[in-house]
Amino acid sequence: MRIGLLTEGGYPYVGGDTGLWCDRLVRGLGQHEFDVYALKSGRQQEDDGWVPIPPQVRRVRTAGLWTAGDEGAPLGRRARRRFTEHYGELLGAVCGLGEDSAAELADRFGNALYNLAELARDTGTLTGALRSDHAVTALERACRAPGAPRAAHEARVPDLLAVTDHLARALGPLSLDWYGEDALAAVDLCHATSGGPAALPGLLARHFSGVPLLVTEYGVQLRAHYLALGPDSAAPAVRSLLAAFHGRLAAEVYRRAEILTPGSSHARRWQERCGADRARIRTVHPGMDADRFAEVGEAPDRADADTLVWVGRIEPGRDLVSLLHAFAEVRKEEPHARLRIVGVPVGPEGEAYLAQCRALAAQLFPDEAEGLHAVGDNPVSFTEVGAPEAPTLPDAYAAGAVVVLSSVVEGFPVSLAEAMFCGRATVSTDVGAVVEVIGGTGLVVPPRNPRALAEACVALLRDPERRARLGAAARARALELFGVEQNIAAFHGIYLEIMSHCPVRRVAVDEAGEPLPFADPAEAHVPGHWTVPTLLRGSPEPVRAGAEGAR
């Protein structure tokens, strides 16, 4: 089977949890062939390079959507008229204009999206048109029309320009050259590793060539957009319009995908609220590498009995401020307790948040010394993986007896699952998929409640036997549910399920264009390496080329 793997900001580039998962999936399904179509999130990814590519990856094509790129020649009069009509229809569906029902609005949005895709195919690109004055004018007309949201009515020129720029980036896949017979039209199945822009090429391959689409979401893209568009990040009009657009796009992806595979019941509920058919949803937990944590998990006595550990990305949503206040309460009950925070700040906001947390720790916990002539230190330490205190990620978890998660926002809690692989007792806040992951093998408290968090930590610090029982149960649960093998087996079965009821049919032709009878044997659709006509397979050598040219 030939799989078109669609990624955004992850595989095959170095870094990111999604990239690691994709690499394990591709390597675990060596009986299939993969063509990778990757959307880059920035130039830094290109500088960091790729992970080693296994031989079953036949080609890698990349495109950078977060820069203006080549806008191509201006549209002619007729093409410009078509663009104005279809783009205006899409914006009308986004703003909910007219008296249509929800289903009719979804149809209008989908039809406008595919009409724009066909226009992009006819003209070569819509990059310039999506950023043009015509696009801004169409958006302003939709915002001022009767029935538009109140926030959209109040949109100012900077708001219109910001929304137009965002939509141009999100709709960038319309202008890619990925939909021909030598690209996505030649694969048997498109597997999008997230929703949003990454799934859009799969929607277009389905529209143009009937290629079935599978969408995996370990972090729901629509939810991520809602969280990113907070009150401090954009004006009300921008937030309203972009939330509506991404909601329509998510609904179209969920409606057209053959199967959706959320990583947790939490993500599944989001998809169902957006209109996904429950019968086409299969929950598949992320496949994580348990072997790297085996040494720590099999030696639970390595932990410092008085140390709490927090591991993750440092950003406001992790609520380290509440954790520090909770630790102040812990110290009142357990004076020898220590807290080790291991993580890397995410972006400028993360850097500022880390500085705030360091200042709070210095204020709450003055340096301590054992005597008058000794040098004191702080019971709270901040470090990163790779530092002498935590050379590796397993070493970070091994340092403490209890692992704490204090988030107020969480999808699938990867750090929690890693702690479970390490056989650690955990204290977590009840957010996202935490309860589903823990399953009774750890303590769960309400978010933003330092007192409850402190009481749970003290209970485990004082009871080593309970810590041992919970840690052993957590490790057993993680090995059963979150290992790579379970994930690969699930997707192998889903691939076969999709192909069994919607195989892609293509007519093979010779050099003169005449049909070739029996050129597509039945065994070509059975997993394994079979002899298939060259006309069907294309070049057997990996071609690493992208929308910007050969790599």
N, C-alpha and C positions, 0 to 999 in steps of 0.2 A: 504494500500500500504506500502511496506517495502522499505525504502530509505537508501542507503549507502552514508553517508555524508563524503566527503573527504576534509580534512583541512590541512593546513600547517602553523605552528607557531601561531595558534589561538585556537579556540574552541577544546576541553573543558577546556583549560588552562586559568588561570586568566590573564586579560589584553588584550589590542588590540581591535581596532574597529571591525575587522572581527569576533572576538570572541563574542562581544556583539550582532552583527547582527545575527550570527548563533544561539545564545541562544534565541533570539526573534523569529526566524523562527521556531525552533523546538517546542517552547512552543506554538506558534500560530497555528501550524498544529498538534494539539493533536490527530486528527483522523487517523494520519499515525504513523507508527513505524520507528524508526531511529536506524541504526547501524553507529557509528562514527568511522572513521579510520583517525587518527591524526598523522601527521608528526611533530615531535618536532624540534624546531630550536636551542635548546641548553639545557644544564643542568639546567639553571636558571629557565626555565619553570617548570621543575619537582619540584623544590624547592618551587615555588610559589603555586603549587597545582591547583586543578580544581575548576571551578564554580559548584554550586549545579546542579546535573543532574536530569532532570524531568523524570517521569516514562515512557514516550513514547520512551526514549532511552534504547534499549534492551541491547546493549553492547558497550564498548569502547575499541578499540585496538590502541596501539601507537607504533611508531617506531622512533628512533633517527637516522637521516641520516647524521648528521654533525660530527660524529666520525667514526673511522675506523670500529669498531664493530668486530663481529666474521667473520673471513675471510674463515672459513671452510677448508675442505681438499683441497689440490692442485688438479687441473684438470688433468685427465688422458690424454694420448697422443691424442686420438680421440677427446675428448671434447676440448682440447686445440687447435686442428686444426680447429674445428668448431668455437671456439671463435675468433681465428685470422681471419678467413674468414668473419664472420659476423661483427665483430668490425671494420675491415678494410673497409668493404662495407659502414658502417655507417659513418666512417670518410671521405671516398671518396665522399659521398653525401654532407657532411658538407663543404668540400673544393671545391665542384663543379667540381670534376674531370670527364673527359670524355666529350663527345659531346652531352650528353642528354639534352633534353629540361627541363624547370622548372618543368613541371608535372612529367616527368620521374625521375628527381632527388628526388622529393617528394615521389614517389613510392619506390625508392631505399632506402631512409631513413626509411620509414615506414616498409618495408619488413625486413631490417636489424634490426630494433628495436624489431620487434615481433619475429624474429629468435633468438635474444639474450634472450628474455623473455622465449622462449621455452627451450633454453639451460639452463637457470637458473632453470627452473622447473625440468628439467631432472637431473641436478647435485646438486640441493639444494641451491646453492648461486653462484654469480659471484663477490662477494665483493673483494676477493683476486685477481681474474683475472683482474678486472678493474683497480687495482692498481699495477699490475705486470710489469716486464720489457717488457713482450710481448705487453702490452698496450702502453707503451712508444715507443717501436719500431714501432708499427703500426702507431702511430701518426706521428712519424718522417718520415716514408715512405710516408704518405699522404701529409705532408708538403713539401717534396722535389720533389714530382711528378710533371711532366709538367702540367700546367694548374691550379696549386694551387695559391691562392692569394699571391701577392708579399710579404705582411707582414708575411704570414706563411712561405715562403721560408727563411726568415731571423730569424726564431725562434731558440733560443739558448736552451741549455739543461735546464736551470732553467725555461724557458718558457714552454717547453714540460712537465716538471714535474708539473708545476702549472696547466696547462690545463688538464692533466691526472687526477690530484686530484679533480678538479672541476667536470669533467665528471663522475668520480666515485661516487661523492656525488649526482649529479643530476640523475644518473641512478640507484641509490640505491633501488628505489621501484621495480626494476626487480627481486630482490632477496628476497622480502618479501613473507611470507606465507599467503597472504590475498586472494588468488584466488581460493580456494577450494570450495567444495559444502557446507561447513559449514561457509563460509565467503562471499565474494562479489558475488560469483556465485549464492548465495541464495537470493539476493536482487532483487527488481523489477526495480530499477533505481539507477544509481550512480549520485550524485550531487556534483561536484567539486566546492569548494568555491573560487578557483583561478586557473589560468593556471599554466604551468610549472610542477614541481615535484608533486604537489597536484593532478593534472589531470592525471598523468601517470598511477596510479592504475586504474583509470576509463577506460583509453584506453586498459589496459590489461584485465580488466573484460569484456569489449566489445569484445576483440579479442578471449578470451578463452571461454566465456559463452554467448555472444550475449546480454549482459546487456546494455541497452541504456544509453548514457552519456549526462548529462546537465552540462554546464560550466558557472559559474557566475564570472565575473571579474569587481570589482569596481575600482581596480587599475590594469592596464594591466601589467602582469608579464614581457612581453618582453620589454616594455617601461622602467620598473624599472631596468632591467638588463642593458639596454643601458645607463641609467643615472648613474648606479653604476660603470660602466666600463669607467670612465673618463680618460683623459690623465695622471692624477697624480696617478691613482690607479693601473695601470698595463701596461706592455709593449705592443707595437703595435701588436705583434703577438698574445699575449694572448687575447687582446680585439677583434681582428679580428676573431679568431677561436671560442671564446665563443659567440660572437654575432651571428655568422653563425649557431652554434649549437642550441642556443635558438630560433633563427628564424625558423629553421627546425622543432623543437619540437612544437613551437606555431602553425605553419602551419598544422602539423599533428593533433594536438588537435582540431583546428578549422574545419578541414576537416572531422573528425570522429564524432564530437559531434552532437547529434540530434538537440539541440537548444543551442544557446549562449545567455546569458543575461548580456550584459554590463550595467554598472550603469549610463552611460551618453552617449550622442551622440559623445563626445570626444573619449571615449573608443571604441565606435562602429566604428568610422573611423579607429582607429588603427587595429581593427580586420579585417575590410574590406581590408585594405592595405596588410594584411598578407594572403589574399586569402579566408577569410570567406565568405560563401554564404549569401548574403543579405536576402534571403527568410527565413533563419533559425535564424535570429537575432531578439531578442525582448528586447528593452531597458526597464530595470526595475530599478528605482531609489532606493537607499538604504532606508531601513525602519529604522527610527530613533524615539526614545522615546520622543514624544512631551510633555508628562505630566510633566517631570522634569523641563521644562522651562515655564510651564503655569503661575506660580505665577509672574515671571518676565515679561512675555509677556503681562499679563493683567494689569500690573501696570507700564507703560512706564515712569511715572513721577519720578521714583526712581533715574534716571540717573543724574550724575553731568554734567551740561550743557557745561562745559569747558574741559571735559576729553575725550581723545581718548583711545580706548582699542584695544590691539592686543592679540589674544589667539591662541596658537598652540604649536607644537613641535619646539624647537629651533635648527635650522640647517642652513647651508649656503643657501640652496634652498629657504628659507623663506625671504631672503634678508632684514634682519633687518637693515643693514647698510644704504640702501636707505631710509628706513622708518625714521631712525634717522636724516638723512640729510633733508628729507622732513619736519620733525617736527621742525628743525631749521628755515625753511622758514615759517612754521605756526606761530612760536613764534614772528616773526617779525610783523605779522599782528594781532595776538591775544596773547598779552603778558601774559595773565592769563591761557593760555591753558596748559594742562598737558597730559602726555602720560604714560599709564600703560601697561607694557608688562608682560603677564601671560603665562608662559610656562615652559617646562622641556627640558633640552638639551638631544639630542639623541647621545649617545656614546661619545667616546673621541673627535671626530671631533666637535660634538655639544658643548661639554664643552669648547673647545678652541674658538669656535665661540662666545659663550656667554661671555667669558672673553674679547674678542675683542670688542664686542658690549658695554660692561660695560665701557671699557676704552674710547671708542669713545663718549659715553654719558657724561662721566666725563669731556672730553675735550671740547665738544660742549656746555655743559650746566653747568657752575660752580654753586656750591650751592648758593642758594638765601636766603636772610634774609630780614625781613620787616624793621628792624631798626639796629642801631649800636650795640645794646646789645642783639639781638635775635640770635638764632641758625638757620642757613639756611638749606635748603634741596634741592634736585635736582628735577626738574620738570619731569624727567623720572625715573620711578620706575620699578624694576624687581622683580617678585614674582612668586610663584607657587600656584596652586590650593591646598587648605588645609591650607595655611598661614592665619593669622588673617585678612589680607586685602582682601582675596578671599577664604572664607571657602569652598565654593562649586563652581562648574563650572557655574551655573546660576548667582551666585553672581559676578563672574568675568565679565560676559557680562553686568550685571546690573550696574556696576560701571561707565560706560561711556555713553555718548550720541551718539557716533559714533564708530562703530567697523571697524577696518582697516585690510585688507589682502594685504600684500606687496610681495607675492611670485613671483618668476620667473619660478618655476616649480610646477605644481599642477595637481592632478588627479581630483577626486571629492572632492571639498572643504568642508569638514565636518564642520569646524569651522564657515564657512559662513552660512551654513544651520542652525547651532545652534543659531547664532546671529539672523537669520530671525525668528526662533521660539520665540526668546526673544523680537521680535518687535523692533529691532534696525535698524536704518539707517546704511548703509554700504558704504565703499569706497574700491574698489578691483582693482587688476591688471588683465588685460585681458590675463589669462593663463588657460590652461586646460578647465574644464567644468564650469568656473566661469560665463560666460555670460548665459549659459543654466540654471544654478541654479538661478541666480539673476532675469533674465527675465524682466528687466526694473524696478525693485524695489530698485535699488541702483545705485551708480555712479561707472563707470568702466574707468580706465585709463591705458595707456601702461605700461608694466613692465620696471623696471630700469629707471624710469623717476621721480626723486624726486620732480621736480617742478610741474608736473601735479598732482602728489599725494597730494602735499601741497595745491594746488588751490582747489581741490575737497574737502579736509577736511575743509578748511576755509569756503567754500561755505555752507557746512552743519552746521558748528559751528555757523555761523551768522544767520541761518534761522531755528528757532525752528519749525515753522509750516510745512516747507518742510520735516524736520526730522520726524515729527509725521506722515505725510502722507506716506512717504516711509516706515517707520517702520510698520505701520498698513498693508500696501499692502504686505510687505515682510512676515509678520506673516501669512496672509491669504494664500499666495502662498505656504509657507512651509507646512502648515496644509493640504493643498489640495494634494500636490505632494509627500512629503517626510515622511509621517507618517508610522508607523508600519502596520496599517491595510491595506493600499494600497499595501505594499510590500508582505504581507502574501497572500492576495487575488490573486495577480498576480502569485505567485509561485504555489498556489493551482491549478489554471487554467492551468499552464504550465505542472505540473505533469500529470494532466489528459490528456492533449493534447498529450504528449509523449506516455503515455500508450495506448491511443486510436489507434495509428497507428504502434506501435512496442512493443506489450506486450511480456514479456519473457515467453516462453513455456517450461515447465519442465515435464518430465514423472515421476509420482510417482510410486514407487515400494514397494512391501511388503518385509518381512524379507528374503524371498527366492529369491528376485530379480525379481519377476514377476510383470508386470504392474498392477496397480490398476485402473480399469475403474471408471470414474466419481469422482476421488479423488480430482480434482481441479475444484470446482464449479465456475460458472460464477460470483457469488456474491463475491468470494474471491478477485476480482479485483475492487470492488466498495469501495470507502472510508467508513471506519467504522470498528468496531471490530466484525468480523464474525468468526464462528467456522471453522478453517482450519486444515487439518490433521497435526499431529505433524511432520510427515516426511517432510512436506513442510516448516514448520515454524522453526524447530530447538528448542533449549531450550527457554522457555518463560521467563527465568530469565536473567537480565543483566549480562554479563560476561565482567568484566573489565580486559582484558589481552592484552598484547602487544607482539611485536616481541622479546622483551627482557625478557618475562616471565610474570606471573600473578602479578598484582599490589597488 
